[in-house]
Amino acid sequence: MTNTSDTDSDVAVFDCRETVRRLWDYLDHQLSDAEVREVDAHLAHCEQCPPHFTYERAFLDAVRAARAERGANARLRERVRGMLGLDRPDVNETPRAAGRADD
Amino acid sequence: MGDVKRLRVEQSPAEREFGEAALRCIDDVARFAHSLARNGDDADDLVQETYLRALRSRHTFRHGADMRRWLFTICRNVFLRTLERAADTVALDGDPRDDTYAVVRLHGDLVASGEDRLVDHIDVGPAIIRALDALPPVFRAVIVLVDMEGYDYSEAADTLGVPVGTVRSRLFRARRLLQESLRTVARDAGIGKAVHHQHGSMPA
């Protein structure tokens, strides 16, 4: 990465290091509006940093998608259903077709 | 762990509504329990004990409240009381953003090795779960709550009983560790090689 900075506008633009240090805060919507503008201003003219943001956003998407890989297995589900006194499947419940993949 | 037999046969409509709402959260609770417990059996025990205590405490659940969040809190409390209390503490020094900088450097390595398309691979889901399982519980928990269940930092902090800043620092470290672990798991599973071959990149 390069240490670039921009003095062409009223927005103080972070250099690459400061920008990527704010990557997670940016993707998690934890920055103030002013900080978001500063990061956006850097990303708009930097060639090195946007791919990092794109990749980490894809990583978070992949982790979110992996949520479907794990849940309650069928045996556990039935035991809990019995505990709750629910003998019949609930029509509103979304069944898991394959149960937990790692058991 | 606990007595898991059904507590009653006849139910009022409210009790059935409670049970059905609770059961709809079981996949979420199971994921969270897995993030806390050492293995699948412990996680299943934790889920059962969570539901048993929820059933006993259902009079404290406010109608219209967030059932999933309520069950998560019970699950965490059960875990802390019965299983691995010591595992819920970890000291993280330094600025959490240093971990952010580290994942960017790792991404640079992945680009150089041609493994940067790993996250788009069709089999990355199971690899992520295996990589997640390799992390210490405190890191698994924040990944599950924030990145899988969609909690914001404040909600995760409430669920885990830690400050928001602790969630943030653990999350940043967890994502770094998960990406490092994912790279190893994926290489062991041959995903990295497939990516190399598919995209014609130079090997690491």
Interface residues (C-beta under 8 A of the other chain):
Chain A: M1 R17 V20 R21 R22 L23 W24 D25 D28 Q30 P51 H52 Y55 E56 A58 F59 L60 D61 A62 V63 R64 A65 A66 R67 A68 E69 R70 G71 A72 N73 L76 R77 R79 V80 R81 G82 M83 L84 G85 L86 D90 N92 E93 T94 R96 R100 A101 D102 D103
Chain B: V4 K5 R6 L7 R8 V9 Q11 E15 R16 F18 G19 E20 A22 L23 R24 I26 D27 D28 V29 A30 R31 H34 G40 D44 V47 Q48 Y51 L52 L55 D95 R97 D98 T100 Y101 V103 V104 H107 G108 L110 V111 D116 V119 D120 V124 G125 P126 I128 I129 R130 L132 D133 I143 V146 D147 M148 E149 G150 D152 Y153 R168 L171 F172 R175 L178 Q179
